[in-house]
Amino acid sequence: MKKSYKGPFAPTHPEKYKGNVDNIVYRSSWERDVMVYLDNSSTVEKWNSEEFVIKYYYDVDKKWHRYYIDFWVKWTSGQVTLIEVKPKKQVLPPKSKNPRSKQGLNEAFTYIKNRNKWEAAQKIAADNNYKFIIWTEEELEK
């Protein structure tokens, strides 16, 4: 498994970046790998990272929040895709041995929050003829 880390990203092709090219930050090695791919891919027309905002309702605190999707990508085909990068374990329902422990509750709340975010992202995608996908380590290793 890759070590998680964050840092600034300087694109080789800044003209492809839709947003503030001087403020691109990756929050994991997986996100950095995606940035390198999007920056260098001839099938990507435009892209950005954490600049596309989606409003979502969090079922736990019963409040509206803002979700900054990991990547907004416009392919040369014209298709727009919203991409979220997450570890596989956060995509699946939690399997805590003790669901009432602090760790078990944190895993459950994280899962609920992610599901709420992704439901909102799927709705935005459907309403705008976009695609919404989640890339885990499985997709990234391909």
DAGI-V981386 format. One record per residue. N is the residue number from 1. PSI is psi in whole degrees, -180 to 180 (NA if undefined). OMEGA is omega in radians with two decimals (NA if undefined). D_FIRST is the distance of its C-alpha to the first C-alpha in Angstrom with 1 decimal. Layout:
N&PSI&OMEGA&D_FIRST ; N&PSI&OMEGA&D_FIRST
//
This chain:
1&140&-3.11&0.0 ; 2&147&3.06&3.8 ; 3&139&3.12&6.6 ; 4&134&3.10&9.1 ; 5&170&3.14&12.5 ; 6&162&3.12&15.8 ; 7&175&3.13&18.8 ; 8&150&3.09&21.6 ; 9&127&3.09&21.5 ; 10&108&-3.09&24.6 ; 11&148&3.04&25.1 ; 12&-29&-3.12&26.8 ; 13&74&-3.07&28.8 ; 14&-22&3.14&29.9 ; 15&-20&3.12&32.6 ; 16&-13&-3.07&30.0 ; 17&126&-3.14&28.7 ; 18&96&-3.11&30.7 ; 19&-160&-3.12&30.9 ; 20&99&-3.07&30.7 ; 21&-18&3.14&29.2 ; 22&2&-3.09&29.4 ; 23&47&3.11&27.2 ; 24&122&-3.09&23.9 ; 25&130&3.01&20.9 ; 26&146&-3.08&17.2 ; 27&6&3.05&15.4 ; 28&162&3.09&11.8 ; 29&-30&3.09&10.4 ; 30&-44&3.10&10.4 ; 31&-40&3.11&14.0 ; 32&-44&3.11&14.8 ; 33&-41&3.12&13.8 ; 34&-42&3.12&16.1 ; 35&-44&3.11&18.8 ; 36&-44&3.13&18.9 ; 37&-50&-3.10&19.3 ; 38&-40&-3.13&22.0 ; 39&-37&-3.03&23.8 ; 40&-11&-3.07&24.2 ; 41&132&3.10&24.7 ; 42&-10&3.13&28.4 ; 43&-1&3.13&28.1 ; 44&123&3.09&27.4 ; 45&-49&-3.13&30.7 ; 46&154&3.06&29.5 ; 47&161&2.96&26.5 ; 48&168&-3.10&25.6 ; 49&123&3.10&23.0 ; 50&36&3.08&23.8 ; 51&-5&3.09&27.5 ; 52&118&-3.01&28.3 ; 53&135&3.12&29.2 ; 54&130&3.08&29.6 ; 55&134&3.11&31.7 ; 56&155&3.13&30.5 ; 57&123&-3.12&32.0 ; 58&117&-3.06&29.9 ; 59&-22&-3.10&31.3 ; 60&-50&-3.11&30.6 ; 61&-2&3.09&32.6 ; 62&39&3.13&34.8 ; 63&159&3.05&34.5 ; 64&143&3.14&33.7 ; 65&171&3.09&30.8 ; 66&133&-3.12&29.4 ; 67&120&3.10&26.1 ; 68&100&-3.08&24.9 ; 69&145&-3.05&23.0 ; 70&-48&-3.08&20.1 ; 71&137&2.95&21.9 ; 72&125&-3.08&25.4 ; 73&129&2.98&26.0 ; 74&116&-3.13&29.3 ; 75&162&3.13&29.1 ; 76&-19&3.07&32.1 ; 77&-13&-3.08&33.2 ; 78&-17&3.13&34.0 ; 79&139&3.04&31.4 ; 80&133&3.13&29.6 ; 81&135&3.01&26.1 ; 82&126&-3.05&24.5 ; 83&129&3.02&20.7 ; 84&136&3.12&18.4 ; 85&120&-3.10&14.6 ; 86&150&2.98&12.9 ; 87&144&-3.11&10.0 ; 88&-38&-3.09&11.4 ; 89&-22&3.11&12.3 ; 90&-8&3.12&14.6 ; 91&-27&-3.11&16.3 ; 92&153&3.06&17.5 ; 93&145&-3.10&20.2 ; 94&147&3.13&19.2 ; 95&46&-3.11&19.5 ; 96&138&3.09&20.4 ; 97&-27&3.12&22.5 ; 98&87&-3.05&24.8 ; 99&-16&3.14&25.0 ; 100&-2&3.08&27.7 ; 101&167&3.11&25.7 ; 102&-45&3.13&24.5 ; 103&-43&3.13&20.9 ; 104&-43&3.11&22.1 ; 105&-43&3.11&24.3 ; 106&-43&3.12&21.7 ; 107&-42&-3.14&19.4 ; 108&-44&-3.14&22.6 ; 109&-39&3.10&23.8 ; 110&-44&3.14&20.5 ; 111&-45&3.13&20.7 ; 112&-45&3.14&24.4 ; 113&-45&3.12&24.0 ; 114&-44&3.13&21.5 ; 115&-43&3.11&23.8 ; 116&-44&3.12&26.8 ; 117&-46&-3.06&25.2 ; 118&-34&3.06&24.3 ; 119&-42&3.11&27.8 ; 120&-42&3.13&29.3 ; 121&-40&3.11&27.3 ; 122&-38&3.12&28.3 ; 123&-46&3.10&31.9 ; 124&-44&3.13&31.9 ; 125&-48&-3.13&30.5 ; 126&-41&-3.12&33.2 ; 127&-23&-3.07&35.9 ; 128&10&-3.10&35.2 ; 129&35&3.04&34.4 ; 130&175&2.96&30.8 ; 131&148&3.02&27.7 ; 132&126&3.12&24.9 ; 133&154&3.06&21.4 ; 134&125&3.07&18.0 ; 135&123&3.03&15.0 ; 136&-177&3.12&11.7 ; 137&-28&3.13&8.6 ; 138&-48&3.12&11.0 ; 139&-38&-3.08&13.6 ; 140&-29&3.12&11.8 ; 141&-17&3.10&10.6 ; 142&NA&NA&14.4
//
